[in-house]
Amino acid sequence: MCQFISWIEHDNHNYFLTTKDLETKEGKKLLQKDVRDDIQGHGAIRAYYPELKNMGINKECEDFSNPNNFPNDIIRAIKTGQFEDIGICTDILNDKGKRKYEKIEQPALAE
């Protein structure tokens, strides 16, 4: 299973999935396949972008402590909430945000 956030680097372009991608015809097909549990992973990205085939370099990072760990297009996507249905990273929340998240998460997990 790949880490949140994963992307494929090819020809000076970063390929990754966003919530908007999942709302397309191709994205909805993707959600019906076995890759649903690994929607943030390289397999799902390659399924969405079949033109990549075996090209490009698989990249991933889960260290959100410094924005420089990510390419600029992914930083913009994070800041604008484009990974809403792809994954969650509570490391980018401040203490108040983490407390609020946990307050919501606990009852949801119990249910």
N, C-alpha and C positions, 0 to 999 in steps of 0.2 A: 504494500500500500504506500502510495506516495504521500509526501508531506503537503500540508497547506502552507504555502503556496507553491505550486509547480508550474513550470512553463517549458516550452521548447524554443530554443534559440536557433534560428535558421536564416541565412542571408540577411543579417542585420535587422531581423524582425523577431519579436517575442510573441509566441502563440500561447494563449491561455484562455480559459473559459470564464465567462462572466454570467451573471443572472440574465442579462439581455440575450446572450447566446442560447441559454436554456429555453427561452421563450419562442425560439424559431422552430420551424418544421423539423430541421435537423436536430436541434436540441431536444425537442420532445421525443424524437425517435431514440436518441441517446439515453434518455431517462428510462426508457422501457427495456433497455438492454442490461446485461449483467454488470456493466460498468457503473451503475447508479451508486453503489457503495463506495466507489473510488472516483467520484465525479471530479475531484480536484487533481486527479492523477494524469500521468503522461498517456496512458492508454485511452482515456476519455478524450484528451486533447487530440490525439492522433485519429480517433474515430470521427471527431467533429471536423478535422482538417485532413481528409484523406489524401490530399495532394502532398502532404509531408512524407507519407509512406515511412521509410526508414531513415529519412534525412533529418538533420538537425541534432542538437545536443540537448539532452534532458537536463533540466536545471530545477532545483527546488531549494527552498529556504524556509525555515520556521523560526529564525532568529529575528524578531521584530524590534529588537533593542535599538537598531539604527537603520534609518531609511536607506542608507547607502548599500545595504545588503540586497536591495532590489533594483531592477531597472526602472527608469523614470515612468514608463507607461504603466507598470504595475503599481508604483507608488500613487499615481493619479487614480487608478482604479480602486485602490484601497481607500483613499481619502474621499472618494465620491460614492462609496458603498456598493460598488459593482460586484462584490463577491458575496453578497447577501445570502444567496442560495447555494453557494459553493463551499463555504467553510466559515469557521469562527476562530478568531484569535483574540482571546481576552487579554493578551499581553500588551495590546495597544491601549487598553483602558486605564484611566487613572483609578485611584483607590475608590472614589465615589462610584465610578462606573462599574468597577468589579463587584462592589457590594450590591448594587442594583441588579446586575446580571445574576449574581448568585441568588438573590431574593426571588427572582423570576424562575431561574433554572431549577431550584430544589423542588418546588411543587410540581413543575412540569415533569421532572424525572420520576417523582413519586406516582404521578398519575399514569 
